[in-house]
Amino acid sequence: MQLLSRISTRSFTSTMSSTTPLLKAPVKLALVQLSGSPDKGRNLAHARAKVLEAASRGARIVVLPECFNSPYGTKYFPEYAETLLPSPPSEAQSPSYHALAAMARDAGAYLVGGSIPEYEPATKNLYNTSLTFAPSGALLATHRKVHLFDIDIPGKITFRESDVLSPGNKLTMIDLPEYGLIAVAICYDVRFPELAMIAARKGAFCLLYPGAFNMTTGPLHWELQARARAMDNQVYVGLCSPARDTGADYVAWGHSTLVGPNADIMEKLDEKEGIIIAELNHARIEEVRKGVPLYTQRRFDVYPDVSAGNVKYDE
Ligand SMILES: NC(=O)CC(=O)C(=O)O
């Protein structure tokens, strides 16, 4: 008995205090489900119009979909890829980077810029990369998709991002000074609960995934993944998809979804273009964690804490 209580006291130590406010002030988040086309210029202009619309409706964090500037597919990535060159006169080589920076600045909002195909000249590698900008237009973080989408479901879908892309090597957490920490990852990354768990234990209030599930995996797993990550971690989760284009090589499921910390669907779109805007607040996280106090009940004497040890992440 004595031994048990000694073990449990030690193992109940969480990496966070339950009184730490994860979300410092209520914030409106927008998930912008965009229709795309093969025309990169049109995609950037369209994204800009929708980001400004979301901001005019009060959103202070705006999220775009995976590969919002190009069609999604391995044959498109080399053609649409850009090298990330922040300073002028590189605008022509890096149009998406500069367009996103301007959108954030003109919207006066944090912008999780979906993802774009990226080319790194030094290594000649291609990545599926998400750029997050501050309301000033400054780049805050870069997330390269860590888990590449390689699946083979006979008769349904075969996709191998690793034929052309290289994986990123870190977890991405971003400090938004007025609000707190968010984590950003891309699509297939959502299927790996470790990323979400580590981010939440490090104090993220919201996990954001630009993503593009398809007509096979979308109905099966899209909502389930979002709700599972929220349920396990008692945080907000946002999945932001392109709108469905049945003429595209890869037909996206759509259904951008915002889930609350109790795994509740706060808002969900259908397959068409649209914008979700909803308020996130700390009181809701606290209420959920008080009711089901997972954060004080973990047993790291029985199993390891995945957020401890050798984790590569930006904070
Ligand atoms: N497109 C992806 O990266 C992932 C996906 O469609 C799935 O996991 O299903």
The ligand as a Tripos MOL2 file, in Angstrom:
@<TRIPOS>MOLECULE
LIG
    9     8     1     0     0
SMALL
NO_CHARGES

@<TRIPOS>ATOM
      1 N1         -3.8340   12.9500  -48.0780 N.am      1 LIG1
      2 C1         -3.2710   12.5700  -46.9440 C.2       1 LIG1
      3 O1         -2.1820   12.9800  -46.6080 O.2       1 LIG1
      4 C2         -3.9250   11.6410  -46.0080 C.3       1 LIG1
      5 C3         -5.1620   10.9190  -46.3460 C.2       1 LIG1
      6 O2         -5.8450   11.1580  -47.3380 O.2       1 LIG1
      7 C4         -5.5370    9.8550  -45.4040 C.2       1 LIG1
      8 O3         -4.8570    9.6950  -44.3920 O.co2     1 LIG1
      9 O4         -6.5110    9.1720  -45.6520 O.co2     1 LIG1
@<TRIPOS>BOND
     1     1     2 1
     2     2     3 2
     3     2     4 1
     4     4     5 1
     5     5     6 2
     6     5     7 1
     7     7     8 2
     8     7     9 1
@<TRIPOS>SUBSTRUCTURE
     1 LIG1         1 GROUP 0 **** ****
